[in-house]
Amino acid sequence: MGDVLCEELEDLVHFSVHDLPARGYVVMEEIRRQGKLCDVTLKVGDHKFSAHRVVLAASIPYFHAMFTMDMVECKQDEILMQGMDPSALEALINFAYSGHVAIDQQNVQSLLIGSSFLQLQSVKDACCSFLQERLHPKCLWSVVLRCVSKITEPVQEIHPVCRPHFLSDRVQQDDLVRCCHKCRDLVDEAKDFHLMPERRPHLAAFKTRQRCCTSITGLIYAVGGLNSSGDSLNVVEMFDPIGNFWERCQPMRTARSRVGVAVINGLLYAIGGYDGQSRLSTVEVYNPETDSWTRVSSMNSQRSAMGTVVIDGHIYVCGGYDGKSSLNSVECYSPETDRWTVLTEMSASRSAAGVTVFDGRVFVSGGHDGLQIFNTVEYYNHHTDRWQPAAAMMNKRCRHGAAALGSRMYVAGGYDGSGFLSGAEVFSAAAAQWSPLVAMSTRRSRVSLVSAAGRLYAVGGYDGQSNLSSVEVFDPAAGRWSFVSPMGGHEGGVGAGCIPLPPA
């Protein structure tokens, strides 16, 4: 019967045409080439490519997230694809319809970058295999350099100062590095940098100086949070803003949602939270060098949905919820003594407030006390142990993100009692007032806002219907939000912090 299969089972007959999906894609590709039924245009510079959203969403993970998560692009007729090579984008759109892409020495670099951005792992792997199998080790290093330069754009030199464990466990073990003598020499130099610090002055300056892109501040860690069923997680992921990828880390010992996160001396602290049954006072700390968690002293109070910041080498925890009521209490942790100290209380009980360090003080914005949601703001002077009122936000909000970047303080997302918010505000110390900021593409309550690489990252959240794995980044220079790679093991409600890269 050729491509038609009939399977008889008692009185039930299963009829199927096995190659129908494949033949359907061929027809859709032909319809696209005729310019018919296309409902989206992808634009790169002066180049435009028409396509069908459903095909892109079915074949390319990046577009699946964009078109199925109620993002602003799902309603746009034309979508700007920044940073992609036009010919690579065209080839990958064709791949979405045909499952075929031609790789050669001229396009492998742009296809590798494009497939990484669109999260097309199969094409990315094919490009890597092409490089590994066809290029001679002597020229391989020069391909690698061009790819690194293209991906990081402002970074013009190779910087071999990586974490020792990363060098040993990842870089040194990579087959591409092992087959290239020059690569191995660079790895050896980087290892010597860590093993013999007295020889650092003799290393080539361009290899150990700060990268040209000085806004690269570190790696973002997403901690705990919730899955799609609303269960608390112990999952931890690390995001590289330059590589635009997430990587799993050692999980916490305890599941924690609505967890506080703080970073001191290259260590990441997971503080309190909710494990699915109880509000927690326990604290554990993550060392990225050893990829391990250890326990430290617990807080004086059980807290979830509190604000956590670092100033002058101490962790400050403000407000939260203890399982019975919202809190106005504040605690301070000293890593040197491993002790928590109770400080002066806030003027109001605040759960799910936005807390950040700005202008040398701890600012607490919004939140709720169980009865009302606030737009009020107060700040703490850790030198005098006193709280003072500050200019109120334009909108009341709780469960929002807060972060400082440069000379401004930002809040984004949250919940105002009647709806889930995508809007954002910015506070200028010079003007001493809040003003509107362009809204995020997605409504995000329980969102974490992190400052890294000169930008703001809105990580996860809840849009009123489902927990979110998506991440948006705000570029102050461009004045707009855009999407980056979504988390792989989280679906909202995470705590987030940025661990700076080690200095050169």
VOGU-3710 file (C-alpha; in Angstrom, 3 decimals, decimal comma):
1> mgdvlceele> 0,000/0,000/0,000  3,024/2,264/-0,310  3,011/5,080/2,209  -0,403/4,144/3,615  -0,588/1,746/6,584  -3,725/0,032/7,822  -3,537/-1,671/11,213  -6,581/-3,730/12,176  -7,347/-4,382/15,826  -10,625/-6,232/16,517
11> dlvhfsvhdl> -13,331/-3,787/15,270  -11,042/-0,760/15,342  -8,973/0,308/12,322  -6,071/2,765/12,699  -5,335/4,549/9,441  -2,272/6,753/9,065  -0,198/8,417/6,380  3,315/8,376/7,787  4,866/11,031/5,589  1,954/13,461/5,797
21> pargyvvmee> 3,748/15,872/8,217  6,810/15,947/5,976  4,719/16,483/2,858  2,784/19,181/4,694  5,969/21,101/5,442  6,938/20,912/1,765  3,591/22,442/0,831  3,938/25,147/3,490  7,402/25,993/2,182  6,001/26,390/-1,317
31> irrqgklcdv> 3,145/28,552/0,011  5,714/30,724/1,759  7,790/31,105/-1,409  4,645/32,293/-3,168  4,189/34,883/-0,425  0,808/33,537/0,590  -0,722/33,175/4,085  2,423/34,577/5,728  1,608/36,325/8,996  4,977/37,589/10,227
41> tlkvgdhkfs> 8,025/39,328/8,774  11,486/39,045/10,318  13,710/42,043/9,652  17,510/42,338/9,804  18,769/45,702/8,588  17,292/46,228/5,144  16,516/42,520/4,713  13,004/41,168/5,309  11,874/37,537/5,423  8,221/36,494/5,476
51> ahrvvlaasi> 7,117/33,326/7,255  4,312/31,592/9,152  4,312/31,940/12,940  3,066/28,408/13,485  5,928/26,916/11,461  8,561/29,008/13,222  7,061/28,157/16,622  6,931/24,444/15,796  10,529/24,256/14,562  12,548/26,918/16,406
61> pyfhamftmd> 12,542/27,080/20,261  13,242/30,833/20,320  10,088/31,574/18,329  8,069/28,991/20,239  8,717/30,979/23,407  8,086/34,287/21,661  4,769/33,322/20,058  3,242/31,139/22,789  4,052/33,137/25,938  1,911/36,179/25,177
71> mveckqdeil> 4,967/38,284/24,407  4,510/41,570/22,620  6,070/40,128/19,429  3,240/37,599/19,079  1,000/40,452/17,928  3,519/42,305/15,776  3,480/41,918/12,016  7,181/42,801/11,749  9,829/41,678/14,224  13,331/43,159/14,364
81> mqgmdpsale> 16,057/40,511/14,764  19,081/42,415/16,002  22,597/41,029/15,848  21,897/38,274/13,317  23,496/37,798/9,931  20,772/38,113/7,246  21,966/35,136/5,221  22,137/32,983/8,361  18,618/33,983/9,406  17,307/33,169/5,937
91> alinfaysgh> 19,017/29,762/6,006  17,593/28,963/9,439  14,075/30,029/8,412  14,385/27,686/5,423  15,588/24,999/7,829  12,394/25,441/9,854  10,398/24,407/6,776  12,692/21,833/5,188  14,881/20,446/7,962  17,895/21,068/5,713
101> vaidqqnvqs> 20,742/23,569/5,870  23,990/23,662/3,877  27,097/24,347/5,992  30,406/25,456/4,489  33,510/27,347/5,571  31,983/30,660/4,541  28,764/30,406/6,563  29,609/28,100/9,480  30,490/30,990/11,785  27,283/32,947/11,201
111> lligssflql> 25,176/29,774/11,343  26,780/28,768/14,634  26,022/32,158/16,164  22,509/32,279/14,696  21,554/28,749/15,763  22,856/29,437/19,262  20,704/32,569/19,476  17,603/30,764/18,188  18,349/27,743/20,418  18,488/25,364/17,445
121> qsvkdaccsf> 20,690/22,809/19,166  20,763/20,389/16,229  22,132/23,014/13,819  24,546/24,281/16,471  25,879/20,744/16,973  26,218/20,289/13,208  28,273/23,499/12,954  30,510/22,373/15,814  31,004/18,978/14,159  31,862/20,713/10,886
131> lqerlhpkcl> 34,554/22,753/12,605  35,918/19,783/14,491  36,039/17,335/11,575  36,994/19,508/8,637  39,286/22,258/9,848  42,943/21,760/10,572  43,934/22,568/14,172  46,208/25,372/12,963  43,331/27,274/11,406  40,812/26,140/14,000
141> wsvvlrcvsk> 42,156/28,573/16,586  41,735/31,481/14,109  37,983/30,373/13,464  37,384/30,212/17,204  38,839/33,716/17,645  36,487/35,173/15,038  33,487/33,464/16,635  34,411/34,734/20,088  34,961/38,219/18,702  31,616/38,148/16,909
151> itepvqeihp> 29,653/36,826/19,877  31,074/39,307/22,385  31,343/42,140/19,806  33,161/44,737/21,972  35,644/42,199/23,288  38,691/42,291/21,043  41,154/40,160/23,018  41,024/36,676/24,516  40,941/36,844/28,314  42,162/33,494/29,752
161> vcrphflsdr> 41,507/34,362/33,381  38,666/31,933/34,078  37,675/30,215/37,284  40,157/27,379/38,046  37,482/24,686/38,202  35,985/25,876/34,920  39,423/25,745/33,298  40,067/22,234/34,552  36,634/20,681/34,177  35,343/22,366/31,036
171> vqqddlvrcc> 37,941/24,184/28,947  40,820/21,727/29,343  38,564/18,734/28,606  37,069/20,173/25,427  38,062/18,173/22,345  38,594/21,307/20,268  41,029/22,667/22,837  42,852/19,367/23,295  43,566/19,037/19,575  45,132/22,507/19,298
181> hkcrdlvdea> 48,598/23,157/20,742  48,063/26,906/20,908  44,810/26,422/22,815  46,521/24,113/25,302  49,315/26,644/25,782  46,786/29,332/26,659  45,064/27,021/29,136  48,439/26,290/30,755  49,142/30,018/31,061  45,749/30,590/32,656
191> kdfhlmperr> 46,382/27,769/35,139  49,778/29,244/35,985  48,018/32,559/36,623  46,050/30,910/39,433  48,735/28,546/40,718  51,648/30,996/40,755  50,360/34,523/41,427  53,902/35,832/41,831  54,427/35,343/38,078  51,390/37,376/37,023
201> phlaafktrq> 53,419/40,540/36,312  55,367/38,577/33,676  52,303/37,434/31,716  51,364/39,240/28,527  49,350/42,314/29,495  46,636/41,896/26,864  45,743/38,475/28,239  45,238/39,493/31,848  43,941/43,042/31,713  40,275/43,918/32,083
211> rcctsitgli> 38,270/43,196/28,948  37,413/46,085/26,687  33,730/45,587/27,490  33,986/46,986/31,013  30,247/46,649/31,642  30,561/42,861/31,890  30,121/42,476/35,618  29,375/38,846/36,226  27,110/35,830/36,001  23,446/35,820/37,011
221> yavgglnssg> 22,187/33,018/39,251  18,494/32,040/39,483  17,769/30,280/42,765  14,805/28,214/43,904  11,380/29,382/42,827  8,411/27,438/41,510  7,567/24,911/38,830  4,430/24,931/36,680  2,518/23,117/39,431  3,450/25,725/42,034
231> dslnvvemfd> 5,858/23,478/43,945  8,948/25,000/45,559  12,263/24,078/43,929  15,878/23,661/45,005  17,050/24,149/41,417  19,870/26,618/40,650  20,824/27,944/37,210  23,572/30,285/36,023  23,144/32,717/33,121  26,033/34,065/31,074
241> pignfwercq> 24,947/37,471/29,675  27,605/37,363/26,972  27,070/33,799/25,782  23,279/34,123/26,271  22,906/30,666/27,804  21,781/29,075/31,066  23,673/26,297/32,824  22,583/24,100/35,739  24,501/24,350/39,016  24,514/22,262/42,162
251> pmrtarsrvg> 21,002/22,418/43,694  20,393/23,819/47,158  19,953/21,506/50,116  16,470/22,941/50,697  13,651/23,786/48,292  12,961/27,534/48,498  10,476/29,788/46,732  10,136/33,516/47,497  13,765/33,224/48,608  16,117/36,122/49,356
261> vavingllya> 19,437/36,173/47,487  22,582/38,143/48,327  26,159/38,094/47,009  29,254/38,851/49,126  32,911/38,085/48,365  32,027/35,969/45,346  29,627/33,790/47,377  25,876/33,580/46,880  23,541/33,362/49,879  20,044/31,811/49,708
271> iggydgqsrl> 18,078/33,209/52,638  14,763/32,038/54,069  11,895/31,419/51,699  9,097/28,858/51,583  9,703/25,118/51,164  6,094/24,208/50,396  5,120/23,720/54,030  6,832/26,309/56,202  8,470/29,731/56,064  12,192/29,316/56,610
281> stvevynpet> 14,807/31,015/58,740  17,650/28,843/57,423  20,447/30,171/55,216  22,827/28,378/52,875  25,709/29,718/50,813  26,952/28,713/47,362  30,608/28,735/46,329  30,911/28,833/42,501  34,539/27,691/42,693  33,544/24,357/44,240
291> dswtrvssmn> 29,934/24,263/42,958  28,754/23,403/46,467  26,356/24,636/49,174  27,016/24,910/52,903  24,848/26,006/55,834  25,470/29,146/57,880  23,613/30,662/60,833  19,850/31,034/60,566  17,990/34,343/60,829  16,197/35,331/64,008
301> sqrsamgtvv> 12,841/35,189/62,189  11,235/32,942/59,616  10,729/34,912/56,384  9,604/34,510/52,807  9,007/37,272/50,237  11,498/39,563/51,969  13,974/41,995/50,454  17,681/41,186/50,626  20,605/43,488/49,818  24,312/43,902/50,562
311> idghiyvcgg> 26,034/47,061/51,747  29,501/47,477/53,290  30,109/43,739/53,496  26,893/42,927/55,384  23,581/41,392/54,324  20,400/43,296/55,188  17,034/41,512/55,197  13,897/43,673/55,288  10,324/42,651/56,013  8,697/39,586/54,484
321> ydgksslnsv> 6,066/37,141/55,682  6,455/34,652/58,541  3,398/32,503/57,802  1,068/34,585/59,957  1,619/38,240/59,146  3,697/40,709/57,162  6,844/41,896/58,935  8,429/45,291/59,538  11,520/43,819/61,203  15,029/44,087/59,771
331> ecyspetdrw> 18,087/41,895/60,320  21,770/42,226/59,410  24,216/39,367/58,825  28,002/39,531/59,201  29,874/36,838/57,233  32,932/37,381/59,453  31,125/36,513/62,692  28,369/34,358/61,163  25,808/36,224/63,283  22,480/37,952/62,626
341> tvltemsasr> 21,668/41,230/64,412  18,201/42,799/64,769  18,039/46,437/63,588  15,544/49,287/63,715  12,157/48,366/62,260  10,682/49,899/59,107  7,809/52,326/59,450  5,418/49,830/57,868  5,081/46,059/57,636  6,108/45,150/54,114
351> saagvtvfdg> 5,898/41,754/52,444  6,923/41,310/48,789  8,507/44,778/48,660  11,247/45,847/46,273  14,573/46,348/48,051  17,811/47,651/46,569  20,919/49,641/47,487  20,927/53,091/45,908  23,014/56,153/46,677  24,679/54,313/49,572
361> rvfvsgghdg> 21,396/53,540/51,350  18,882/50,683/51,481  15,653/51,627/49,664  12,441/49,667/50,248  9,574/50,286/47,820  5,965/49,192/47,879  4,962/45,771/49,199  1,861/44,946/51,223  0,871/44,447/54,860  -1,841/41,875/54,210
371> lqifntveyy> -4,549/44,513/53,870  -3,207/47,112/51,481  -0,591/47,469/48,763  1,761/50,446/49,045  3,341/52,928/46,669  5,337/54,416/49,553  9,140/54,225/49,743  11,495/54,504/52,699  15,259/54,264/52,997  17,656/53,078/55,686
381> nhhtdrwqpa> 20,921/54,723/56,699  23,092/51,922/58,051  25,452/54,420/59,694  22,696/55,890/61,886  20,364/52,855/62,017  17,437/55,096/61,051  14,644/54,928/58,460  13,450/57,963/56,514  10,603/58,458/53,987  11,422/58,933/50,310
391> aammnkrcrh> 9,424/59,988/47,247  6,535/57,579/46,622  6,299/55,562/43,409  3,762/56,579/40,780  1,939/53,258/41,163  1,357/50,976/44,111  2,914/47,575/43,609  4,058/44,462/45,438  5,931/41,351/44,229  7,879/43,606/41,886
401> gaaalgsrmy> 11,548/43,732/40,993  13,885/46,505/42,121  17,472/47,265/41,135  19,902/50,151/40,814  21,906/50,845/37,673  24,240/53,803/37,399  22,666/56,927/38,862  19,115/55,578/38,768  16,893/53,165/40,663  14,355/51,016/38,821
411> vaggydgsgf> 11,216/49,064/39,705  9,391/46,785/37,270  6,348/44,549/37,209  4,468/43,366/40,266  0,819/43,350/41,327  -1,325/46,367/42,250  -4,354/44,607/43,730  -6,355/44,500/40,528  -3,919/43,382/37,849  -0,487/41,959/37,062
421> lsgaevfsaa> 1,905/44,623/35,844  4,331/45,009/32,968  4,961/48,683/33,683  8,191/50,057/35,121  9,399/53,261/36,806  12,753/54,943/37,291  13,919/57,172/40,146  16,513/59,883/39,707  18,309/61,139/42,801  18,931/64,477/41,106
431> aaqwsplvam> 15,240/65,037/40,420  14,166/63,215/43,605  11,139/61,789/41,832  9,856/58,792/39,877  9,053/58,836/36,172  7,611/56,225/33,789  9,886/53,749/32,035  9,007/51,802/28,915  6,996/48,736/29,943  8,241/45,181/29,705
441> strrsrvslv> 6,805/42,965/26,987  5,276/40,623/29,563  3,281/41,106/32,750  5,505/39,880/35,594  4,585/39,493/39,254  7,095/37,779/41,592  9,829/38,955/39,204  13,507/39,340/40,104  15,282/42,398/38,690  19,077/42,134/38,472
451> saagrlyavg> 21,677/44,643/37,322  24,454/43,040/35,251  26,604/43,902/32,249  25,305/47,480/32,245  21,718/46,294/31,793  18,711/45,218/33,823  17,496/41,623/33,669  13,876/40,800/34,581  13,977/37,106/35,463  10,873/34,901/35,506
461> gydgqsnlss> 7,678/35,865/37,297  3,943/35,179/37,002  1,696/36,766/34,377  -1,660/36,024/36,017  -2,093/32,682/34,288  1,182/30,807/34,487  4,677/30,921/35,946  7,288/32,269/33,540  10,672/30,944/32,478  11,264/33,871/30,122
471> vevfdpaagr> 13,787/36,651/30,751  13,789/40,234/29,455  16,688/42,679/29,436  16,488/46,468/29,479  19,204/48,418/27,683  19,306/51,993/29,056  21,126/53,240/25,970  18,512/51,853/23,573  15,643/52,527/25,969  13,881/49,240/25,305
481> wsfvspmggh> 13,334/45,700/26,577  14,246/42,584/24,592  14,193/38,861/25,282  17,189/36,664/26,031  17,358/32,904/26,532  14,712/31,599/28,942  15,572/29,583/32,017  15,677/25,828/31,538  14,780/24,502/34,970  12,644/27,267/36,463
491> eggvgagcip> 9,178/28,623/35,883  8,999/31,809/37,922  9,283/32,951/41,498  13,081/32,723/41,580  15,514/34,682/43,661  18,359/36,109/41,619  21,813/37,565/42,162  24,897/38,444/40,162  28,308/37,035/41,117  31,087/39,246/39,698
501> lppa> 33,720/37,618/37,558  37,104/37,352/39,313  39,350/40,383/38,682  42,350/40,118/36,391
//
